Amino acid sequence: MAVYTWGFGKAGQLGTGTTNTCHTPQRLTNRNVAGQVSFSQISSGGLYTSCLKDDGQVLSFGCGKHGRLGCGSDGDQLSPSLVKFPQNTRVIQVSCGSWHGAAVSEDGHLFSWGYPRACGVSGINHDPQGILSPIPVPNFTPDRLIGVSCGHNYTLAWTETGRAFSWGCGRHGVLGHGTEEDSQTPKEIEALSVKDVVFMDAGYAHCGAVTKDGAVYMFGKGADGALGLGEKTLNNKLVPAVVNSLSGVDVVEISCSVGEHHGHTLAVTRDAEVFSWGDGYKGKLGTGDQEPRFEPTKVLPSSFQNEAIAHVSSGGIHSSAVSVSGRVFTWGCGSDGRLGHPEGKGHRYLFRSDVPKPVEFFKPNQHVKMVKCSYYHTVALVTEEKSSGRH
């Protein structure tokens, strides 16, 4: 599969070899990726991007401060550079936070790099400016890890047996341990210990977990309504709280916004419907206005042209969704090219869409499989079928 990027390019996070802003998707070409490369997963972080290759290697590009690229230095990279894992490491999942990254290997081990406070490697010698290359997080569970999600300066991880762990900065209660204290090493989230967690997502100041039975548990900053617990429950949640209004709805994925302010959350259900809640700033809830929603609200199927939705992603002030048929929709703030709509060019602060709008750039033989929104840019993973037309 191919990778396309668009949006603000200041630190090189689009991987185009320049710092230009792009209002329409740009493919990572052979010019900036050596040889014929196919990708299987993507992640976007604070002014940088990581892409997982089919062979288990990872490429990163963008801002290198604190070593967040994992490429062995703290310098910016305008084109994809290889993340320096220990020899023979094959990665199956990668995640980008604001200032750090993490990856799960094929054998279930966890690696982390970047801002030391968020990496869970307390006591291991490293450059005080940052961990410049991936190092193993000391084993903290006998169970095999299958997922990791990096937030602003904290990390969530979960195992194949449904156990959930967190570490890093505990501000707002994002670690779910009942306090706002930091944890320098991974610690199990006790409130989720018998919930059979299958998916987690770490945002800037709030996060959540999805269990095997489709329930959603939220924790962290509550002021914006991003926890979905109701207008009368806007306090921070220091331990995971179930979103009761989603009772009976089988959720398979959630995405928590990556901006410090105006928090919001998206969810996609097994029935391919989308729910949104939190601050409606710039129309990023997709409900047709900028009003907040303190409980999950269904985004009208007609807003997605009645297409079934398979995947969602929350940026800081914009959002996206991918349909089962491979179309990508974006909405919210369109400044700096975030939405991928060419008409946004020249309207730095005024352009936005209050409802999902398809990114028309992609051709019928191109099918988007995954999209990831950072604060300033968007990344898509795309399959491209060979055209059967005449030449």
JOPEWO-V557631 format. One record per residue. N is the residue number from 1. RES is the residue in one letter. PHI is phi in whole degrees, 0 to 359 (none if undefined). Layout:
N/RES/PHI + N/RES/PHI
//
This chain:
1/M/none + 2/A/259 + 3/V/245 + 4/Y/237 + 5/T/228 + 6/W/202 + 7/G/118 + 8/F/285 + 9/G/245 + 10/K/313 + 11/A/261 + 12/G/91 + 13/Q/290 + 14/L/270 + 15/G/72 + 16/T/270 + 17/G/88 + 18/T/227 + 19/T/251 + 20/N/287 + 21/T/278 + 22/C/237 + 23/H/270 + 24/T/229 + 25/P/303 + 26/Q/238 + 27/R/279 + 28/L/290 + 29/T/259 + 30/N/299 + 31/R/294 + 32/N/248 + 33/V/228 + 34/A/296 + 35/G/75 + 36/Q/278 + 37/V/242 + 38/S/242 + 39/F/245 + 40/S/239 + 41/Q/200 + 42/I/223 + 43/S/207 + 44/S/237 + 45/G/234 + 46/G/287 + 47/L/63 + 48/Y/205 + 49/T/220 + 50/S/234 + 51/C/230 + 52/L/269 + 53/K/279 + 54/D/300 + 55/D/272 + 56/G/89 + 57/Q/269 + 58/V/236 + 59/L/248 + 60/S/228 + 61/F/201 + 62/G/120 + 63/C/290 + 64/G/256 + 65/K/305 + 66/H/69 + 67/G/80 + 68/R/299 + 69/L/280 + 70/G/73 + 71/C/263 + 72/G/99 + 73/S/212 + 74/D/251 + 75/G/274 + 76/D/290 + 77/Q/234 + 78/L/276 + 79/S/231 + 80/P/304 + 81/S/232 + 82/L/287 + 83/V/283 + 84/K/269 + 85/F/282 + 86/P/303 + 87/Q/304 + 88/N/71 + 89/T/279 + 90/R/246 + 91/V/272 + 92/I/245 + 93/Q/203 + 94/V/230 + 95/S/221 + 96/C/248 + 97/G/258 + 98/S/294 + 99/W/231 + 100/H/211 + 101/G/228 + 102/A/208 + 103/A/211 + 104/V/255 + 105/S/269 + 106/E/300 + 107/D/268 + 108/G/86 + 109/H/268 + 110/L/244 + 111/F/237 + 112/S/216 + 113/W/200 + 114/G/102 + 115/Y/298 + 116/P/302 + 117/R/300 + 118/A/260 + 119/C/266 + 120/G/72 + 121/V/239 + 122/S/306 + 123/G/92 + 124/I/265 + 125/N/294 + 126/H/200 + 127/D/298 + 128/P/298 + 129/Q/282 + 130/G/155 + 131/I/269 + 132/L/279 + 133/S/222 + 134/P/302 + 135/I/232 + 136/P/294 + 137/V/281 + 138/P/309 + 139/N/305 + 140/F/233 + 141/T/206 + 142/P/284 + 143/D/277 + 144/R/285 + 145/L/285 + 146/I/233 + 147/G/206 + 148/V/215 + 149/S/219 + 150/C/260 + 151/G/260 + 152/H/299 + 153/N/212 + 154/Y/210 + 155/T/223 + 156/L/242 + 157/A/212 + 158/W/217 + 159/T/249 + 160/E/292 + 161/T/267 + 162/G/89 + 163/R/273 + 164/A/241 + 165/F/228 + 166/S/209 + 167/W/194 + 168/G/112 + 169/C/284 + 170/G/264 + 171/R/307 + 172/H/71 + 173/G/87 + 174/V/294 + 175/L/274 + 176/G/74 + 177/H/263 + 178/G/93 + 179/T/221 + 180/E/253 + 181/E/284 + 182/D/286 + 183/S/228 + 184/Q/282 + 185/T/227 + 186/P/302 + 187/K/221 + 188/E/291 + 189/I/277 + 190/E/299 + 191/A/295 + 192/L/252 + 193/S/296 + 194/V/241 + 195/K/262 + 196/D/59 + 197/V/287 + 198/V/241 + 199/F/201 + 200/M/220 + 201/D/218 + 202/A/255 + 203/G/263 + 204/Y/289 + 205/A/231 + 206/H/212 + 207/C/203 + 208/G/200 + 209/A/224 + 210/V/245 + 211/T/260 + 212/K/301 + 213/D/273 + 214/G/87 + 215/A/279 + 216/V/243 + 217/Y/243 + 218/M/241 + 219/F/203 + 220/G/111 + 221/K/293 + 222/G/251 + 223/A/301 + 224/D/273 + 225/G/83 + 226/A/289 + 227/L/274 + 228/G/71 + 229/L/261 + 230/G/108 + 231/E/296 + 232/K/270 + 233/T/232 + 234/L/252 + 235/N/281 + 236/N/296 + 237/K/251 + 238/L/273 + 239/V/229 + 240/P/304 + 241/A/239 + 242/V/288 + 243/V/273 + 244/N/296 + 245/S/291 + 246/L/264 + 247/S/303 + 248/G/90 + 249/V/256 + 250/D/270 + 251/V/275 + 252/V/245 + 253/E/204 + 254/I/232 + 255/S/217 + 256/C/254 + 257/S/299 + 258/V/256 + 259/G/265 + 260/E/294 + 261/H/243 + 262/H/59 + 263/G/298 + 264/H/210 + 265/T/222 + 266/L/240 + 267/A/219 + 268/V/239 + 269/T/258 + 270/R/295 + 271/D/274 + 272/A/68 + 273/E/254 + 274/V/243 + 275/F/241 + 276/S/222 + 277/W/200 + 278/G/115 + 279/D/286 + 280/G/268 + 281/Y/311 + 282/K/61 + 283/G/78 + 284/K/284 + 285/L/276 + 286/G/76 + 287/T/264 + 288/G/92 + 289/D/210 + 290/Q/247 + 291/E/283 + 292/P/287 + 293/R/232 + 294/F/270 + 295/E/227 + 296/P/307 + 297/T/234 + 298/K/290 + 299/V/280 + 300/L/305 + 301/P/305 + 302/S/297 + 303/S/293 + 304/F/256 + 305/Q/54 + 306/N/60 + 307/E/273 + 308/A/290 + 309/I/256 + 310/A/251 + 311/H/203 + 312/V/226 + 313/S/210 + 314/S/257 + 315/G/271 + 316/G/277 + 317/I/226 + 318/H/212 + 319/S/218 + 320/S/209 + 321/A/210 + 322/V/240 + 323/S/274 + 324/V/301 + 325/S/279 + 326/G/99 + 327/R/265 + 328/V/247 + 329/F/243 + 330/T/227 + 331/W/200 + 332/G/105 + 333/C/288 + 334/G/252 + 335/S/295 + 336/D/61 + 337/G/79 + 338/R/307 + 339/L/275 + 340/G/77 + 341/H/256 + 342/P/300 + 343/E/292 + 344/G/283 + 345/K/297 + 346/G/90 + 347/H/238 + 348/R/308 + 349/Y/248 + 350/L/258 + 351/F/283 + 352/R/200 + 353/S/226 + 354/D/275 + 355/V/226 + 356/P/302 + 357/K/224 + 358/P/293 + 359/V/279 + 360/E/281 + 361/F/300 + 362/F/285 + 363/K/275 + 364/P/302 + 365/N/273 + 366/Q/251 + 367/H/236 + 368/V/285 + 369/K/255 + 370/M/206 + 371/V/223 + 372/K/228 + 373/C/257 + 374/S/262 + 375/Y/290 + 376/Y/250 + 377/H/214 + 378/T/226 + 379/V/230 + 380/A/229 + 381/L/254 + 382/V/227 + 383/T/269 + 384/E/230 + 385/E/277 + 386/K/292 + 387/S/290 + 388/S/260 + 389/G/286 + 390/R/286 + 391/H/248
//
